[in-house]
Amino acid sequence: MTDDSLVVTDLHVEFSGFVAVGGVSFDAHPGEVRFLIGPNGAGKTTCIDAVTGLAKATGSARLGERELLGRPVHKIVRLGIGRTFQTASVFDELTVLQNLDIAAGRHRPSVSLLRARRGVEESIEQALEETGLAGELATPAGILSHGQKQWLEIAMLLVQDAKVLLLDEPVAGMSQDERTATGELLQRIAAKRIVLVVEHDMDFMRRFATRVTVLHQGKVLSQGTVADVQADPRVQEVYLGTAGAATTAAMSAVPEPVAGTRQGQED
Ligand SMILES: Nc1ncnc2c1ncn2[C@@H]1O[C@H](COP(=O)(O)OP(=O)(O)OP(=O)(O)O)[C@@H](O)[C@H]1O
């Protein structure tokens, strides 16, 4: 455990008496690509909503020494918690650079776009390089590929210097190549920041997760390395019952170690 860790303890969220998250605990640290998985309605997004202040919750979610629960959304953002949503939320009519300017809290009049390259701040330059969007500076976000839009959202979080990136189904709808590029991007980002991924895609999880928490009906069903959760009969049962044979096959496939990740780290 470090001062930079995200530690969620006994998280509870109710919607009009319905318990969406009923006592969930997990932690995440810089240096790992942390996954939250589980069938539809398991409570994954609600956990992220609670940590980011969008859903009222009890329990605790601490970033280092700081308690996040009970703070308003904008203060949680200021503490360095960034998130993406299942649907990319970039400004389609604005260019990649303008989107990043907005993320950086900077206003760039459109005339200066002609000289855009000259005026690019270092943080934006770095985020563009990191996410592979350097060649798309003047491209309207609306015509980016689906994968590039997700990367732009991640770049926006990097520009804001988010310490924690909470990513809700970042590879949904992506091609295989885009998934691989995204996984590698997350590994690079995770070297210095906390990356927590909510995902349905089991193959992606298997390739890139260092540790996994499996949620089911608002509770933690299993937690550990990819190998641990795949071997857990309770996980196999839940996926057999809800997601069909394809997912079960993906869950039971032997994980391939990925260079540069901290496979095997325990709670
Ligand atoms: N604002 C809300 N009001 C009422 N119920 C909600 C609300 N948000 C989520 N729920 C319910 O809480 C449960 C958990 O939902 P959540 O979206 O967190 O699940 P999930 O694991 O992210 O699912 P999915 O993979 O389908 O996105 C579901 O039963 C959902 O219908």
The ligand as an SDF file (V2000), in Angstrom:
LIG
                    3D

 31 33  0  0  0  0  0  0  0  0999 V2000
  -29.4060    5.4100  -11.4100 N   0  0  0  0  0  0  0  0  0  0  0  0
  -29.8820    4.2010  -11.1540 C   0  0  0  0  0  0  0  0  0  0  0  0
  -31.1230    4.0400  -10.6370 N   0  0  0  0  0  0  0  0  0  0  0  0
  -31.6000    2.8000  -10.3660 C   0  0  0  0  0  0  0  0  0  0  0  0
  -30.9080    1.6540  -10.5550 N   0  0  0  0  0  0  0  0  0  0  0  0
  -29.6860    1.7750  -11.0760 C   0  0  0  0  0  0  0  0  0  0  0  0
  -29.0960    3.0380  -11.3950 C   0  0  0  0  0  0  0  0  0  0  0  0
  -27.8500    2.8260  -11.8910 N   0  0  0  0  0  0  0  0  0  0  0  0
  -27.6590    1.4900  -11.8770 C   0  0  0  0  0  0  0  0  0  0  0  0
  -28.7620    0.8640  -11.3990 N   0  0  0  0  0  0  0  0  0  0  0  0
  -28.9170   -0.5690  -11.2180 C   0  0  0  0  0  0  0  0  0  0  0  0
  -27.8430   -1.0100  -10.4090 O   0  0  0  0  0  0  0  0  0  0  0  0
  -27.3750   -2.2890  -10.8540 C   0  0  0  0  0  0  0  0  0  0  0  0
  -25.8880   -2.1870  -11.1730 C   0  0  0  0  0  0  0  0  0  0  0  0
  -25.7520   -1.4110  -12.3600 O   0  0  0  0  0  0  0  0  0  0  0  0
  -24.3390   -1.0930  -13.0100 P   0  0  0  0  0  0  0  0  0  0  0  0
  -24.5780   -0.2220  -14.1990 O   0  0  0  0  0  0  0  0  0  0  0  0
  -23.4150   -0.6090  -11.9710 O   0  0  0  0  0  0  0  0  0  0  0  0
  -23.8740   -2.5390  -13.4520 O   0  0  0  0  0  0  0  0  0  0  0  0
  -22.6550   -2.9390  -14.3760 P   0  0  0  0  0  0  0  0  0  0  0  0
  -21.9730   -4.0670  -13.6940 O   0  0  0  0  0  0  0  0  0  0  0  0
  -21.8490   -1.7450  -14.7150 O   0  0  0  0  0  0  0  0  0  0  0  0
  -23.4420   -3.4600  -15.6420 O   0  0  0  0  0  0  0  0  0  0  0  0
  -23.1360   -3.3220  -17.2230 P   0  0  0  0  0  0  0  0  0  0  0  0
  -21.9930   -4.2290  -17.4690 O   0  0  0  0  0  0  0  0  0  0  0  0
  -24.3970   -3.8010  -17.8450 O   0  0  0  0  0  0  0  0  0  0  0  0
  -22.8240   -1.8710  -17.4970 O   0  0  0  0  0  0  0  0  0  0  0  0
  -28.2260   -2.6710  -12.0410 C   0  0  0  0  0  0  0  0  0  0  0  0
  -29.2600   -3.5250  -11.5890 O   0  0  0  0  0  0  0  0  0  0  0  0
  -28.7840   -1.3430  -12.5190 C   0  0  0  0  0  0  0  0  0  0  0  0
  -30.0450   -1.5070  -13.1280 O   0  0  0  0  0  0  0  0  0  0  0  0
  1  2  1  0
  2  3  1  0
  2  7  2  0
  3  4  2  0
  4  5  1  0
  5  6  2  0
  6  7  1  0
  6 10  1  0
  7  8  1  0
  8  9  2  0
  9 10  1  0
 10 11  1  0
 11 12  1  0
 11 30  1  0
 12 13  1  0
 13 14  1  0
 13 28  1  0
 14 15  1  0
 15 16  1  0
 16 17  2  0
 16 18  1  0
 16 19  1  0
 19 20  1  0
 20 21  2  0
 20 22  1  0
 20 23  1  0
 23 24  1  0
 24 25  2  0
 24 26  1  0
 24 27  1  0
 28 29  1  0
 28 30  1  0
 30 31  1  0
M  END
$$$$
